[in-house]
């Protein structure tokens, strides 16, 4: 399990092995911006603290500079350890 924190919402949740950051957030009741869910549209692009991720696609839609800045695409990024994401548009989903 990896511990994921989302700022500025200050939400924290666990990501199961093999689970993308987006899937883990949704399971935890956190809505992150998303659209294509395959790493190309960049709707979910966000910053991180540099925690390690691996991508489920061969070439995620990140530029070299974005990779250097530790930007990630949560829809196709699987955390390899604890990570903090900066997602200003993140929201808690209403409870059913």
KOLNULO-650625 format. One record per atom (N, C-alpha, C, O): x negated, y negated, z. Coordinates in pm, whole numbers, plus 50000, padded with zeros to 5 digits. Atoms other than C-alpha are relative to their C-alpha. Layout:
XYZ;...
***
This chain:
499165012050000;500005000050000;499124987550000;498074986950064;500655013150002;498944964749925;500974989950061;502184990650039;499195010549939;500184934750121;499984988049906;498914983549865;499875011250092;501474906449901;500654988350075;501654990050144;499435012249942;502094870950019;500314990549887;499514989149794;499605009650102;503964845149810;500144986350064;500924984350157;499965013949954;503364808149870;500644991449891;500574995249774;499795005849868;504834782649924;501195005850075;501525001050184;498844993849936;507824804850009;499625006450134;500475007750222;500514993149882;505684822050275;500745013250025;501135016450137;499404986649992;507214856050200;498885010349992;497915008449919;501004989350000;505234887850267;500725013449983;501775015850044;499424986950024;505954923050143;498915009549956;497795005349925;500944989850043;504244955650052;500285004149856;501435004549813;499894994350134;503564968549701;499505014450009;498405016950057;500364985850000;503525006349665;498945002549891;498854994849795;500994996850104;500685022649467;500665001349863;501665008449848;499484999450135;501305017849095;501144990549970;501584989549856;498875009250015;504054992049151;499474986249961;498514981450020;500435013450037;503724958448975;500394990150109;501254992750192;499685010649905;503784926549175;501454995649985;502134992950084;498615003950024;507114917549012;500965010450056;501945006750120;499124989449948;508704951249097;500034999750153;501095001050213;500075000349854;507504949049458;500754987950055;501444989050156;499295011949955;508824913549493;501515002149991;502244998850085;498564997750016;512234923249357;500535009750104;501615007850159;499604990249899;512404953249590;500114993450138;500934997250220;500015007149872;511634929349879;501014988650004;501094981550105;499005010650000;514404905349775;499444986449963;500034976149996;500625012550043;512094879049626;500114999049848;499725008249777;499895002350145;512834864749281;498834991749953;498644980349996;501095007250067;509794855049077;500464997149857;501225004949801;499655002550140;510144838748736;499555011749913;498455016949932;500384989250091;510144865348464;500924999749880;502024994349885;499184999150119;511414872048117;499695013049926;500475022549933;500284988650088;509694897047885;499645012850074;499955023850026;500464988649918;508234920148154;498985008849929;498835020649962;501064992250065;505454931047919;498704992249983;497814996449909;501265007449997;502784904447972;499754990749884;498624986149867;500245008650115;503304883447660;500624986250010;500054976749956;499305012950003;505764855247732;499424989750097;499604977750078;500665008549901;503824840948030;500964992850095;500544983850169;499055006349908;507004831148217;499595002150145;499814993350229;500334996649861;505684848048531;498604995250042;498224997250158;501365004349970;502164832748514;499944992450131;500714983150153;500155006849871;501034822548861;498555000850046;497745008349989;501344999849943;497934815949065;499885010850107;500885015950157;500244990549891;496334839449315;498754995950075;498014987050034;501205002649920;493684839549582;498795007949950;497735007750012;501104992250055;491544862149366;500035014650038;499105022050006;499864985849969;492774895249503;499995008249872;500505003849769;500174991750119;492024923549262;501335005749952;502155010350031;498854993750065;494694935149017;499495007749879;498425004949825;500254993450128;494724959348727;501274998449920;502374997749975;498855002450088;496974954748429;500485012849935;499695021549901;499384988450063;499384980048283;499954999149848;500345008649779;500135001850144;498744966247935;498534997249968;497804991850051;501405001450038;495464965747746;499554985449995;498454982150038;500385014150010;495494928347678;501144991250051;502024987449973;498975009049950;497664907247909;499804986149941;498694982549902;500045013150061;498484872347783;499344989450085;499944979050114;500775009749922;495794854447986;498774995849923;498105004049860;501235004950062;493034832447851;498815003150091;498985006550208;501224998049923;489454836347965;499974990550121;499644994750232;500005009849891;489764804348173;501045003350106;500795001450225;498984996149903;492984816548335;499535011850085;499785012350205;500554988849924;491274848948433;498964995150101;498944999750215;500995005649908;488394829148584;500654992650117;500114992550228;499275007349896;490924808348779;500845009250089;501515004650181;499244989949925;492474840948916;501504999249977;502295003350063;498584999750035;495804835148743;500395014449969;499565022349922;499524986450025;497924866648713;501374999749932;502084989649936;498674997850057;500964879648527;500655011150082;500435022950054;499434990149909;502984897148802;500815011149933;500955021949990;499164989850064;505174915848553;499215012249957;499775023149943;500844988850043;502244937848445;498775001950088;497895009950054;501154999249910;499784933348734;500315008850120;501295006750191;499904991049885;499344961048990;498894996250097;497724996450060;501055004049906;497534949649306;499115011850038;499585023150054;500964989949958;494404968649402;499614998150146;498705004750197;500235003349860;494474954449755;500914988450035;501814985049958;499175011349958;496004925649946;499764988149908;498654986049858;500085011450091;496754894549741;501014989450043;502084992750094;499095011249979;498334860149783;500254993549866;499324990049793;499595006550124;500274845449492;500554986150030;501184984050133;499415013349989;501164808849444;501044998849890;500714997849771;498875000050094;504604807649282;501024989650049;501944992950123;499075010449951;506384774249338;501475002849974;502314998350051;498594997350033;509604787149173;500545012750067;501685016450041;499534987849932;509854818649392;501174996650092;501194986250157;498815002049916;513184822449572;500375013350065;500115024050011;499424988149937;514744846749816;501345002949933;502154993949912;498724996150060;517584866349655;501075000450108;500795004150222;498914999349901;520964863549828;500215014450047;500115023849969;499694986749944;521784892650058;501365004549952;502294996549945;498714994750048;524554915049929;500945002650115;502075007150094;
***
